[in-house]
Amino acid sequence: MEERRLRILFVKRDDANAKFVTNDIQILKKHFDVEIDEVFLPKNLFIVFTFIKIFFKYLFRIPSFDIIYTWFADYHSYFPVMISKFLGKKSIVCAGGYESTYIPRLKWVFTQAQQCARDCEDIVPHILWPIAR
């Protein structure tokens, strides 16, 4: 009898097509059943309606997945992470770039990184992944 593979919902912004993101998708697909969800966030007042839509979409989608994997700690990752936490599901947020910026001289940490760190149980810098592969 074949063992069931873990199901991963890979959440990313629709414009996040950098090589490191597509590499992660390919690596995950080798070992897990991966479904990709691209989120479009308008840059106008319609974003409010988009957030409502995202909330209900993930509220009903997340229960069928084992792990929620989001690239970038941005607005599109908030509801998937919070809903997965509420449902007791594992969630992974890959943070890199502006959302993980820390400038000690200015005592400045970007707000999304702070929120992400408060909600995370473990933080693994993505820079270490190539060493572990």
BALOBA-1460 file (C-alpha; in Angstrom, 3 decimals):
// residues 133
<rec num="1" residu="m" x="0.000" y="0.000" z="0.000"/>
<rec num="2" residu="e" x="1.421" y="3.359" z="-1.048"/>
<rec num="3" residu="e" x="1.864" y="5.976" z="1.664"/>
<rec num="4" residu="r" x="-0.150" y="9.158" z="1.221"/>
<rec num="5" residu="r" x="1.950" y="12.147" z="0.207"/>
<rec num="6" residu="l" x="1.505" y="15.382" z="2.119"/>
<rec num="7" residu="r" x="-0.605" y="17.998" z="0.351"/>
<rec num="8" residu="i" x="0.890" y="21.485" z="0.192"/>
<rec num="9" residu="l" x="-0.915" y="24.660" z="-0.777"/>
<rec num="10" residu="f" x="1.761" y="26.950" z="-2.231"/>
<rec num="11" residu="v" x="0.530" y="30.557" z="-1.975"/>
<rec num="12" residu="k" x="2.331" y="33.313" z="-3.839"/>
<rec num="13" residu="r" x="1.592" y="36.658" z="-5.431"/>
<rec num="14" residu="d" x="0.727" y="36.427" z="-9.093"/>
<rec num="15" residu="d" x="3.832" y="38.455" z="-9.970"/>
<rec num="16" residu="a" x="6.261" y="36.385" z="-7.845"/>
<rec num="17" residu="n" x="7.902" y="34.359" z="-10.588"/>
<rec num="18" residu="a" x="11.541" y="34.704" z="-9.614"/>
<rec num="19" residu="k" x="13.794" y="31.695" z="-10.147"/>
<rec num="20" residu="f" x="14.081" y="30.972" z="-6.419"/>
<rec num="21" residu="v" x="10.286" y="30.742" z="-6.128"/>
<rec num="22" residu="t" x="9.949" y="28.410" z="-9.122"/>
<rec num="23" residu="n" x="12.877" y="26.349" z="-7.803"/>
<rec num="24" residu="d" x="11.063" y="25.851" z="-4.500"/>
<rec num="25" residu="i" x="7.942" y="24.732" z="-6.360"/>
<rec num="26" residu="q" x="9.907" y="22.171" z="-8.388"/>
<rec num="27" residu="i" x="11.709" y="20.831" z="-5.307"/>
<rec num="28" residu="l" x="8.470" y="20.512" z="-3.345"/>
<rec num="29" residu="k" x="6.707" y="18.770" z="-6.261"/>
<rec num="30" residu="k" x="9.319" y="15.996" z="-6.179"/>
<rec num="31" residu="h" x="8.273" y="15.019" z="-2.657"/>
<rec num="32" residu="f" x="4.749" y="16.337" z="-2.090"/>
<rec num="33" residu="d" x="1.437" y="16.950" z="-3.834"/>
<rec num="34" residu="v" x="1.638" y="20.690" z="-4.483"/>
<rec num="35" residu="e" x="-1.171" y="22.967" z="-5.553"/>
<rec num="36" residu="i" x="-0.210" y="26.524" z="-6.495"/>
<rec num="37" residu="d" x="-2.459" y="29.449" z="-5.664"/>
<rec num="38" residu="e" x="-1.552" y="32.809" z="-7.164"/>
<rec num="39" residu="v" x="-3.022" y="35.853" z="-5.447"/>
<rec num="40" residu="f" x="-3.612" y="39.115" z="-7.285"/>
<rec num="41" residu="l" x="-3.749" y="42.180" z="-5.039"/>
<rec num="42" residu="p" x="-5.026" y="45.347" z="-6.726"/>
<rec num="43" residu="k" x="-3.377" y="48.605" z="-5.779"/>
<rec num="44" residu="n" x="-6.613" y="50.528" z="-5.255"/>
<rec num="45" residu="l" x="-9.748" y="50.417" z="-3.077"/>
<rec num="46" residu="f" x="-10.771" y="47.061" z="-4.566"/>
<rec num="47" residu="i" x="-8.139" y="45.494" z="-2.328"/>
<rec num="48" residu="v" x="-10.720" y="45.498" z="0.498"/>
<rec num="49" residu="f" x="-13.007" y="43.225" z="-1.530"/>
<rec num="50" residu="t" x="-10.023" y="41.089" z="-2.471"/>
<rec num="51" residu="f" x="-9.209" y="40.548" z="1.218"/>
<rec num="52" residu="i" x="-12.787" y="39.449" z="1.926"/>
<rec num="53" residu="k" x="-12.657" y="37.053" z="-1.019"/>
<rec num="54" residu="i" x="-9.252" y="35.693" z="0.087"/>
<rec num="55" residu="f" x="-10.479" y="35.136" z="3.642"/>
<rec num="56" residu="f" x="-13.437" y="32.986" z="2.582"/>
<rec num="57" residu="k" x="-11.486" y="31.193" z="-0.142"/>
<rec num="58" residu="y" x="-8.816" y="30.037" z="2.310"/>
<rec num="59" residu="l" x="-11.268" y="29.336" z="5.090"/>
<rec num="60" residu="f" x="-12.764" y="26.581" z="2.921"/>
<rec num="61" residu="r" x="-9.601" y="25.494" z="1.036"/>
<rec num="62" residu="i" x="-7.051" y="25.127" z="3.819"/>
<rec num="63" residu="p" x="-8.729" y="22.206" z="5.655"/>
<rec num="64" residu="s" x="-7.936" y="19.890" z="2.719"/>
<rec num="65" residu="f" x="-4.176" y="20.588" z="2.879"/>
<rec num="66" residu="d" x="-1.503" y="19.434" z="5.332"/>
<rec num="67" residu="i" x="0.870" y="22.382" z="4.935"/>
<rec num="68" residu="i" x="0.431" y="25.977" z="3.773"/>
<rec num="69" residu="y" x="3.590" y="27.347" z="2.153"/>
<rec num="70" residu="t" x="3.737" y="31.046" z="1.292"/>
<rec num="71" residu="w" x="6.458" y="32.973" z="-0.425"/>
<rec num="72" residu="f" x="6.999" y="36.412" z="1.054"/>
<rec num="73" residu="a" x="5.474" y="37.807" z="4.247"/>
<rec num="74" residu="d" x="3.137" y="40.177" z="2.498"/>
<rec num="75" residu="y" x="-0.574" y="40.948" z="2.619"/>
<rec num="76" residu="h" x="-1.422" y="37.862" z="0.541"/>
<rec num="77" residu="s" x="0.048" y="35.566" z="3.220"/>
<rec num="78" residu="y" x="-1.816" y="36.952" z="6.237"/>
<rec num="79" residu="f" x="-5.098" y="35.022" z="5.939"/>
<rec num="80" residu="p" x="-3.560" y="31.697" z="4.871"/>
<rec num="81" residu="v" x="-1.193" y="31.760" z="7.853"/>
<rec num="82" residu="m" x="-3.818" y="32.891" z="10.382"/>
<rec num="83" residu="i" x="-6.421" y="30.380" z="9.170"/>
<rec num="84" residu="s" x="-3.920" y="27.523" z="9.124"/>
<rec num="85" residu="k" x="-2.857" y="28.450" z="12.651"/>
<rec num="86" residu="f" x="-6.503" y="28.530" z="13.777"/>
<rec num="87" residu="l" x="-7.120" y="25.096" z="12.196"/>
<rec num="88" residu="g" x="-3.936" y="23.594" z="13.644"/>
<rec num="89" residu="k" x="-2.272" y="23.195" z="10.233"/>
<rec num="90" residu="k" x="1.417" y="23.757" z="9.611"/>
<rec num="91" residu="s" x="2.330" y="26.918" z="7.744"/>
<rec num="92" residu="i" x="5.632" y="28.022" z="6.279"/>
<rec num="93" residu="v" x="6.442" y="31.581" z="5.273"/>
<rec num="94" residu="c" x="9.579" y="32.143" z="3.204"/>
<rec num="95" residu="a" x="10.678" y="35.659" z="3.975"/>
<rec num="96" residu="g" x="13.275" y="37.395" z="1.902"/>
<rec num="97" residu="g" x="13.832" y="40.909" z="0.717"/>
<rec num="98" residu="y" x="12.000" y="43.929" z="2.041"/>
<rec num="99" residu="e" x="9.710" y="42.030" z="4.422"/>
<rec num="100" residu="s" x="12.687" y="40.704" z="6.357"/>
<rec num="101" residu="t" x="14.733" y="43.894" z="6.404"/>
<rec num="102" residu="y" x="16.521" y="44.796" z="9.605"/>
<rec num="103" residu="i" x="18.664" y="47.921" z="9.989"/>
<rec num="104" residu="p" x="20.168" y="47.972" z="13.513"/>
<rec num="105" residu="r" x="21.625" y="51.501" z="13.236"/>
<rec num="106" residu="l" x="18.170" y="52.890" z="12.588"/>
<rec num="107" residu="k" x="16.487" y="50.483" z="15.011"/>
<rec num="108" residu="w" x="14.164" y="49.657" z="12.114"/>
<rec num="109" residu="v" x="12.483" y="46.354" z="11.398"/>
<rec num="110" residu="f" x="9.833" y="46.146" z="8.728"/>
<rec num="111" residu="t" x="6.393" y="45.588" z="10.290"/>
<rec num="112" residu="q" x="5.513" y="42.493" z="8.249"/>
<rec num="113" residu="a" x="8.632" y="40.713" z="9.471"/>
<rec num="114" residu="q" x="7.741" y="41.583" z="13.066"/>
<rec num="115" residu="q" x="4.189" y="40.234" z="12.653"/>
<rec num="116" residu="c" x="5.470" y="37.126" z="10.925"/>
<rec num="117" residu="a" x="8.009" y="36.492" z="13.686"/>
<rec num="118" residu="r" x="5.308" y="36.814" z="16.379"/>
<rec num="119" residu="d" x="3.110" y="34.259" z="14.629"/>
<rec num="120" residu="c" x="5.853" y="31.776" z="13.741"/>
<rec num="121" residu="e" x="6.973" y="28.909" z="15.897"/>
<rec num="122" residu="d" x="10.255" y="28.466" z="14.004"/>
<rec num="123" residu="i" x="12.173" y="30.780" z="11.721"/>
<rec num="124" residu="v" x="14.553" y="29.285" z="9.177"/>
<rec num="125" residu="p" x="16.386" y="31.716" z="6.927"/>
<rec num="126" residu="h" x="15.986" y="30.693" z="3.283"/>
<rec num="127" residu="i" x="19.658" y="31.443" z="2.669"/>
<rec num="128" residu="l" x="20.536" y="28.207" z="4.526"/>
<rec num="129" residu="w" x="18.430" y="25.973" z="2.279"/>
<rec num="130" residu="p" x="21.067" y="25.513" z="-0.458"/>
<rec num="131" residu="i" x="23.520" y="24.319" z="2.215"/>
<rec num="132" residu="a" x="21.026" y="21.720" z="3.459"/>
<rec num="133" residu="r" x="20.259" y="20.369" z="-0.043"/>
